[in-house]
Amino acid sequence: MKRMKLAHQDEGDIRNALLAWFRRNARSLPWRTSREPYAVWVSEVMLQQTQVATVIPYYKRFLGAFPTVTDLARAPLERVLELWSGLGYYRRARHMHQAAKELVSRFTGVFPHDYTQIRSLPGIGDYTARAVLSIAFGLPYTLLDGNVARVLSRLAALEGNLHQGGFRRAVEAQLDRLLSRRRPGNFNQALMELGQTVCLPRVPRCVACPVRSWCQGFRGGNPEVFPQPRPRRAAESHYLAAAVLRRGARVALVRGLDDGLLGDLWNFPSAFGRSRVEALDGLRDKLAGFGFPSLILEDFSAELHHGITFRSICVHAYPAEIPNVSRKKGLRWFTISRLQRAAISQLARKIAQRVFEFKA
């Protein structure tokens, strides 16, 4: 692995160029209007594994519903999940809710500015703690994500990727030397902004880059080769049979999907299989467990495809009309018109859209 570092005499110039560029070019994003720790925390959690454009409407709705950490702590988890529905990675929402309760009970609703105390809260890892400390409190903590690693690896023509220990340590060392101790929050956001808008993965916009004069990748004429990609896990093909159990204008949903997935969200009763037939057999067994042993599920009304992590899923939806029966344990009946506001998974939204022409 090739390791280089930036010239010491250039570090101050790079830092100043980044900060000046950020002052002129920072996007107007809703979470940049306040440095209140709670708002910073919510935005950082939402931005994990999620594009900025996707997060913006969710962030506005979430802060509108829960303007303070106390409001979030007092809210029912179901309501929190409803507002998160469609954003993905739902464990984040559950952990936020738990952390908000602890912030109220342990810290009287005031976000601590101590790294160890922040890390003790549910779901808050090293990156999120550093983000809150640097952006909200102005403390000298660095932030390293994929965008930052890409910028620094191109600046120093550093080979490797973030999943290699040597590469990560080299990037962290460069980042620590470059960090602005006086404006750490702006510095961290400047690097992330540069990676998101200029130093792009495939076609970097080098002509607009404020640090191209020091960039060894740019000088070499091949900045896009840094960093090297991580070998991807091959996609696994799965079949999923989903039952759309309808009783008039209501449909039955269950918590979770199958194989322990999407446990916090409502889904159509479903089962995985290695083939369509095997998935359908598994679904029949599951429905028998709910008290419907004799339902006829022969023809599917919709076929669609969905991805969850490394799984490539072929989904078949099977409709069935259910007579008026007593409540079945584990099932919850939703009016079709309410599905827009319910804490359902993105897959359930897709199925509803196809079967009921429901608009997500």
ABEGO torsion letter per residue (X at the ends): XBBBBBBAAAAAAAAAAAAAAAAAABBBBAAAABABAAAAAAAAAAABGBBAAAAAAAAAAAAAABABAAAAAABBAAAAAAAABGAEGAAAAAAAAAAAAAAAAAAGGBBBABAAAAAABBGBBAAAAAAAAAAAAGBBBBBBBAAAAAAAAAAAGBBEBAABAAAAAAAAAAAAAABBAABAAAAAAAAAAAAAAABBAABBBAAABAAAAABAAAAAGBAAAOBBBBBBBBBBBBBBBBBBBBBEABBBBBBEBBGGBGAABBBBBBBBBABAAAAAAAAAAAAAAAGBAABBBABBABBBBBBBEABBBBBBBBBBBBBBBBBBBGBBBBBAAAAAABBBBAAAAAAAAAAAGBBX
